Amino acid sequence: MEIEVNSFSLFGREIPFYGIMFIVGFAVAVLTAIPKARKMKLPFTGLICAGVFAGVGGILGAKLLSILTSIRYIIEYKIPFLNIIQNGFVFYGGLLGGALGLFLFTKMFHAPVLQYFDLFAAGTALGHSIGRVGCLLSGCCYGLPTSGGFYVIYRHAIDPNTPLGVPLLPMQLIESFCLIAIYIVCEIVFYRGKRAGVSAAVYALSYATVRFILEFFRGDAIRGVWGGLSTSQYISIAVVIFCLSVIGYMLFRTKKKEKTAENE
C-alpha cells in the first residue's frame, strides 16, 4: 500500500488527516457512552461535562508529553513554537491527561468515579482505533522497515523523520485492529458484568499489554528509548502496576468488609 497524500485542503489551509480522525474518534467515544449512561442511570449533563473535562485533559496531556518526548528534535530542527502547538500529540499523554480530567470531574461534582471510567473505557478504545487510521494516513507512528508482503510506503509524510519510499510495517493499522478487539471485549464485560470499574480495568490492562508488545516493532525514534525500552513501554509498565495495585486493594477491602460482617 502506497500513501501519496497526508492531508487535504480546506479554505486554503492544509488539514492533516490525523487531526480530523482525532476529532472523529473523540466524538465516537462520547457517543458510545450514551447508552451506558442510560444503563447506569447517570445524567446526560454529567456525561457531557465529564466528556469536556476528559477532552481538555486529554489534549493538554497529549501535547505536554509530545513536547517532552520531542525536545531534542525541536531544538535540532529549530521547530517554531506555533508548529509545536498546532501539531504533534502523544496518545499516552492524552490517555493519562484525560483520566486525570475525568477524575477531577468526579471529585468536583461528587460523581461515582468507577462508573464514569467504565462509561468511557470501551469508547476510548474504539475512538483510538479511528485515530490510528489518521496516523496511518499522515505517516506518523510508523513501523520498522520490512521485506514482507504487508507494508506501507510513504511518498510524503507529516513527520519529517518518516522514511520515504521504504516499505514499513503498518503498525498504525495493526494497533487499530487490536483496539477494535479491546473495544469488543470491554463492551461485553460492561454489559455482562455487575462490578463497577471492571470494564475500565480490562481496557487499561489490555491496552498497556498490547502497546508494550507493539512498541518493539515501531520505527519512529521520537518515542524515546532508554535501557532498550521506549517511553510508552515504561508508561505501559506503570499502568499495569497501578491497575493491579488498585485491583488488589479493592479485593482486600472487599474481603475485609466480608470478615467484619461475619464477625458482627
N, C-alpha and C positions, 0 to 999 in steps of 0.2 A: 504494500500500500504506500503510495506516494502522496504527500501533502504539499500543495503549492501555496495555498492561501491560509494565513493565520488570523485574519481579521476581516471586517467588512467596513465599508464607508457609510457614515450616517451624518448628513448635514455637513459634509466636508471634513469630518473627523474619523480617524481610524479607530474602530472599536474592536478590541481583541475578543476572541470567542470565549476565553476563559472568564471574562468579566460578565458576559451575558449568561453563561452556564452557571456561574456562581449565584446570580440573582434568581435564575430559574430553580436551582437546587434548593435555595433557602425558601422560596415560595412553596415548593413541593413538601419540604419538611414541615412547614406550618399547616398546609392543607391536610396532610396525613394525620396531624394531631387533632383535628376537629372531631372525628368520630370517637377518638379515645377520650377526649374531654367530656363528650356526652356520656360515654360509658361510666366514667368516674364521677360524673355529675359536678364537673368543675365549671365555673362561669366562663362564658365566652370572652368577656372583658379581661379576665385573668389570663386566658390563653394569648390574647393579643399583646397584653402588657409583658407577659413572660417572653413572647417572641421578640419584642422590641429590646428588652434587656439582654436576651441571648444574642440577638443580632448585632447590637452595638458592641457588646463584649467580644463577640467573635471577630468583628472587623478590626477592632483595636489590638486584640491578641494576635491575629494573623499578621497584621502589619508590623507589630513590635518584634515578633520572632523572625520575620522576614528580614528586618533591618539588622538584628543581632547576628543572624547567620550569613549576612552578606556584607558585613563591614569591610572585609578585605577587598571584595570586588568593587564596592562603592568607592573606596579610596584609589584602587588601582586603575579603574576606568573613569574616575572623576565624574561619576553619575550625578546629575543635578538633583537637588533636594526635591523639586517638584515631581520629577520622574519616579523618585523613591515613593512618594506619597500616592501617585496615581497607579503605579504598577507593583506587582510582587506581593504575594500572600503565601503564608505557610499554613497548611491545614491544621497541624497540631496546635499551633498558636491560636488559631480560630476556635478549635475544639475546647481548649483549656480556658480561653477567654470567654467563650460562650457559656461554658459550665459555670464559671465564676459569676457571670452576669445573671444567669438563671438562679444561682444560689442566693445572690444578693436580693433578687426579686422576692424569693420565698421568705427571706428574713424580714425584709421591709414591710411586706404585706401579710406576714404570718400565714403563708400558704404551705401546704404539705410538700416537703422537699422531694421525697422519693416519688410521689405521684407525678410531679411536674417533670422530673428527669425521665420517668417512663414515658411521659407524654411525647417527648421529642426524640427518644432513643432510636426507634426504627426509622423515623423520617430523616434523621440526620444521616443515617447510612445510605438511604435512597437518594437524598439530595447530594451527598458527597459523590455518589456514583455518577451523577449527572455532571458535577463539577469536574470530575476526572476526564470526561469526554472533552470538556473545554480545554483541559491541559493537553490532551492528545492533539487537538486541532491547532493549539497555539505553539506546540513544540517545547513545552517545559516539562519537568518531571520525567524525562525520558529514561530509557533503559540502556543497558550495556550494548556495545556492538555485537552483532550476531551473524552467523553464517547459515542459520536455519531458515526454514520457509515462512516463519511467522515473524514479520518485521514491519517497520515503518521507515520511510525515507523522507527527510525534510529538505525542501528546496529553499524555504525561508522559515525563520523561527523568531518568536518574541525574545527568547533567551539568547543573548549573544554568544553563550558558550556551547549551544547546541551544535553537534557535528552535522554538517550539511552534506547530502549526497551519500551518506553512510547508512547501511541497514542497522536499525536499532530495535531492541526488544520493545514492543509497545506496552510498557509497564503500566501506563495510564489505563489502557483498556483492560489489562489483566486485573488491576486493582478494582476497576469499576465492576467487573463480573463478581469478584469476591464480595464487594459491598452489597451487591444485589442479593447474594446468598445470605449475608448477615442480616439484611433487611427482612427477608422472608422468615428467618429463624426468630428474630425479635418480635415480629408480628404474631407468630404462633405462640411464643412464650407469653406475650402480653394478653392475648385473648383467652388463653387456656390457663394461665397462671392465676394464683389468688394472692400472692405475696407482693407487696409494693417494692419496687426497686430491682426486681429480678431482670426485667427487660433491659433496663439501663446497664446493669452489671454484665449481662450477656453481650450487649453491644460493645462496651468498653474493653472487656477481656478478649472478645473475638477480634476486634479491630486491631488492638495492640499486638496480638499474636501474629495476625496476618501481615501487619505493617512491618514488624520486626523481620519476618522472613523475606518479604518482597524487597526490603532495603538492600539486601545482598546483590540484587540484580539491577539496581538503579545505577545510572551513569552520570548523573548531574553532581559535580563536585561541590556545588554550592550548598549541599546538605551539611557539609562539615563532617570530618572524620577524625575521631580521637580514639586511640587504642584499638583501631580496627573496627570500631562501631560508629555509626552516624549519629547525629543529633537526635533524629527521630527514633532510632533504636534505643537510645538512653531514655528518652521520654516514654517509649513503649514499656520498658522495664519498670519505670517509676509508676506508670498507670497500672500495670499488673500487680505490683506490690501494694499500691494504695487500695485497689479494689479488693484484693484478697484480705487485706488487713481490716477493711470495713466489714466484709462478709463475716470474717472470724469474730469480730467484735459484736456484731448483731446476733450471731449464733450463740455467743457466750451470754449475752444479755437475755436472750430468749430462754436458755436453759436455766439461768439463774432465777428468772421470774417463775418458771415452772416448779423449781425446787422450793421456792418461797411459798408458792401457792399450796404445795403438798404439805409443807410443814404447818401451815395455818389450819 
